[in-house]
Amino acid sequence: MKDAWVLFRATRSGPAGLVVLGVVVAAALLAPWLADSEALRAVNTVANPVWAGPGDWAPLGTDNLGRPIWVQLLFGARISLLVGVASTAVAIGIGLTVGLVAGFIGGWVDALLARFSEWFLVIPFIPLAIVLAAVLGPSLKNIIVVIGITSWPVTARLIRAQVLTLKERLYVERSRVLGASSVGAMVRHVLPNAMPLVIANTTLTVPIAILSETTLAFLGLGDPTRVSWGKMLEESFEAGSLTREAWWYYAPPGVCVVIVVLAFTMVGRALETVLDPRLRERRA
């Protein structure tokens, strides 16, 4: 573990991304203490100036309803991160299970699961997600489910490829000879050795999930009762922030999405380098 941290710190991009994520996560967790959520309700902002630019009254300005932008950013971070992490957990759970079973069992099971995952890969993500979100309805839980069940095939293919190599190892064959069941061999011997790949892939899947939530919310398929960065972008464009040149409404959520996606990507790439010796040698 100590050696892994030394290698991770040596990547430079990894610690930088980790610091950025730490700041964003801390701000999201402390949002109820840093700002008043009541300021997000239009009924409480009637007396506030609308379309006010950044200033002493509101550091990042206000929107068309007089709601402070910085308060929306803080509480929007909670939803965007929650959707990103939760939908990634769904995608990794499905992909890990499918990849393990397909790679270890092989035969017709592998062929069936491979065709099933390829079906998801063939269909463009955005149209499929839009259809599923429209069918299930606009709610936070449904958005998490939609992103999760449309994001697992890549993980499944990566895990399957890793398992095909791991199951040929001598210690796995010995466990089978000694009477271990397929499930036992997968859980005790194959899964632990596949976890480094799972960890790195998880870190790289979260930013994709955040971008997906932003896209769906921008298209009006997000939860209308929750503030997220994607919802802020949708409302800013609907309110005509571009024509009013109110950059303080649409720019901050867009910048936040870009920063968080880049930070997760930096950490994920660093973890890949640490956990995969071949990549470490190639990038040295």
QUIHUDA-V452231 format. One record per backbone hydrogen bond with DSSP energy under -0.5 kcal/mol. NH is the residue of the N-H (numbers start at 0). CO is the residue of the C=O. Records with the same first field share a line. If there is no record, write none. Layout:
NH=CO ; CO
//
This chain:
4=0
5=1
6=2
7=3
8=4
9=5
10=6 ; 7
11=8
12=10
15=11
16=12
17=13
18=14
19=15
20=16
21=17
22=18
23=19
24=20
25=21
26=22
27=23
28=24
29=25
30=27
32=29
33=29
34=30
36=34
38=35
39=36
40=37
41=39
43=40
44=41
47=44
50=62
51=48
54=57
60=57
61=51
62=66
65=62
68=60
71=67
72=68
73=69
74=70
75=71
76=72
77=73
78=74
79=75
80=76
81=77
82=78
83=79
84=80
85=81
86=82
87=83
88=84
89=85
90=86
91=87
92=88
93=89
94=90
95=91
96=92
97=93
98=94
99=95
100=96
101=97
102=98
103=99
104=100
105=100 ; 101
108=105
109=105
110=106
111=107
112=108
113=109
114=110
115=111
116=112
117=113
118=114
119=115
120=116
121=117
122=118
127=123
128=124
129=125
130=126
131=127
132=128
133=129
134=130
135=131
136=132
138=136
142=138
143=139
144=140
145=141
146=142
147=143
148=144
149=145
150=146 ; 147
151=147
154=150
155=151
156=152
157=153
158=154
159=155
160=156
161=157
162=158
163=159
164=160
165=161
166=162
167=164
168=165
172=168
173=169
174=170
175=171
176=172
177=173
178=175
179=174
184=180
185=181
186=182
187=183
188=184
189=184
190=185
192=188
193=189 ; 190
194=190
197=193
198=194
199=195
200=196
201=197
202=198
203=199
204=200
205=201
206=202
207=203
208=204
209=205
210=206
211=207
212=208
213=209
214=210
215=211
216=212
217=213
218=214
219=216
220=215
223=221
225=222
227=225
228=75
231=227
232=228
233=229
234=230
235=231
236=232
237=233
238=234
239=236
240=235
243=239
244=241
245=240
246=244
248=245
249=245
250=246
253=249
254=250
255=251
256=252
257=253
258=254
259=255
260=256
261=257
262=258
263=259
264=260
265=261
266=262
267=263
268=264
269=265
270=266
271=267
272=268
273=269
274=270
275=271
276=274
279=275
280=276
281=277
282=278
283=279
//
